[in-house]
Every structure is written in C-alpha cells, then in structure tokens.
Amino acid sequence: MKRTTFRFGQLLLIGLITLSTDLPVSSVRSQPTRTQPTSQTTTATVQFPQADQNQLTQLLQQAPQLQEQTWPQLLQTLAAKFEGAAYKGGLLDQSPTEELVLSLSQFDCVLFVETVLAIARTLTVEEPSPQVFSDAVQAQRYRQGQMQGYCSRLHYFSDWIADNQRRGLVENITPALGGIPLNKPLNFMSQHRQSYPQLQSQANWQCIQAVETRLQSLPLHYIPQAQIRTIESSLQPGDIIAVATAVSGLDVTHTGLVYQMPNQAKGLIHASPGGSVRIAPDLATYVANVDQSIGIIVARPQNPQQ
C-alpha cells in the first residue's frame, strides 16, 4: 500500500491499495498449506507456507523471554526480527476468492504491520499457538474481524484503524497529537476499477462503492509534515505510522512502525517497496521523501493484557 515513490504513470501504489503492477507472477501460494481454522468468527481457507509455519513455531518457542519485555519493546523486538525479509506486493490478491494469507517471509507494508501485531498479541496469551496467530491476523484485517469475502477486507487504512479501534485493538492518537482534519472523499478504488482484478466482479465493485459511501462520514485527521518533529517525543516503539497523501481519493500510501534508535531518535521500520523490511533512521525525513506525502496518521496498538 505504501511507497516511498507513488507514481501515477507507473501505477505504483504500495500497500493497502494494491494496483495491478503490484501483482507478482509468483507468490506465497506457490506451495501453500491450506487448513481450516477454528476461528470463532468465520471459517476461512488459510494460505500459510510450511517454511513460514516453522519460522512461527520457532519464534513462539521464545515466548518466555519475549514475554518479559514491555509492550512497546516487544513490538520493536518482533519487528526487527523481520529486517531484511523480502517486499512483495499483491500477496493478498493472488486468489480469485478471498483467502487468509499469512506470511513471515514476504510482506507488503500493511501485511508487515499486521504480522508483527498479531505475533505480539499471540505472545500475550497463556498458550501461544499458530492458531492464535491466525485468528489475530483475521481479526485485524477484516471488518469486525469477520472474513466474508473481498469486500470485508479493510482496504483503506483509515478504515482499518477505525474498525480496529472500535474493537479495542488500536487507538488512533492522531487527534490527541494535534492532528488536523483531512477533508477528502475516499474513492480511489472505485475510480480505478481497472487496476483491481477483484473489482471486475460487479458485486465486489458495487460493495466497494457502498463502503466508500459509508466512509464519507469517517472523520479523518493527520499530522502535517512540518509538525512531525514536534510530536516525535510522544511516539513510542511499535506505534503505527501511516503516510497521509495528497493523491485524490486516497488517505494513505504507506505504513510502518515506529522504531526507536539507540540515540532515542524516532525512525520507521517498514516493508519498503525498495525491496525488503528495513529501518529508516529518521521518521520525519523519510516521510518528507515519500511522493505526495502531506504528513502522518498515528495509531497505537493496545496491549491485550491491560
């Protein structure tokens, strides 16, 4: 969904809103393991490569040590474990039917954020397991945590934040940090129907249009680029940073997590369309270099144990 370089000519949008040029020929589905989770929300077909499942199992075996960390420390530690992992767009859109895509080896920017948060939440339960992780990802990715087809996915990141906030998973702290209104309709998907294979379905297209109509009443706020330095001291490791954009019909073009550098400066760890999960050492400088960026939206993941 996001990218340091958003170019209309190349239709290079990364992250949440995935354009046709972001769809790889091969994907995590090359050798998927399909299971039927026992989620309390809805049964879903799961796409989770065996190698990634093994990686998750090894990570969960570190639970006793990781659980000793504070919530912000845990989020940063987990995010750093994926540094260098490959960036790959379009991972959620490889199947004509909606499937729960899980990955620990390839990410787009939103998938990276969802994965780190889901693992952190998994580690807060008494018996961490791959099933808890799978359920946590589904709870974040879909409206009200219910996976009911393509249109139930939270495609616009402002919608993602608002829906997750309603269920106590995150808190949008942008207004409290002095955010100002972002007055614009969200209709990029319906206006660029040709760029989304799933929107060739009339039912999906009409559903997305209905979602966009509902989002007209969603209050949007952002912290202008010039104000980022003044609020950096209020940010903590693991806070979700979404880059607000001037692109018509769109709220956000990239997202990542606050990373506190050894000198206490605030950076950003993110799945970069530049090729991999990496750390930008200076948040404000990074955001300033994102094409058509106007500032940031900040959401704070909530500790399930509090």
LINCORTA-V805142 format. One record per helix or strand of 3 or more residues. SS is the DSSP state (H for helix, E for strand). FROM is the first residue (numbers start at 1). TO is the last residue. If there is no record, write none. Layout:
ss=SS from=FROM to=TO
ss=SS from=FROM to=TO
This chain:
ss=H from=20 to=22
ss=H from=28 to=31
ss=E from=45 to=48
ss=H from=50 to=60
ss=H from=63 to=66
ss=H from=71 to=80
ss=H from=91 to=93
ss=E from=100 to=102
ss=H from=109 to=122
ss=H from=130 to=141
ss=H from=143 to=145
ss=H from=150 to=152
ss=H from=157 to=166
ss=E from=170 to=172
ss=H from=175 to=177
ss=H from=188 to=191
ss=H from=193 to=195
ss=H from=197 to=200
ss=H from=202 to=215
ss=E from=221 to=224
ss=H from=225 to=234
ss=E from=240 to=245
ss=E from=252 to=260
ss=E from=266 to=271
ss=E from=276 to=280
ss=H from=283 to=288
ss=E from=293 to=301
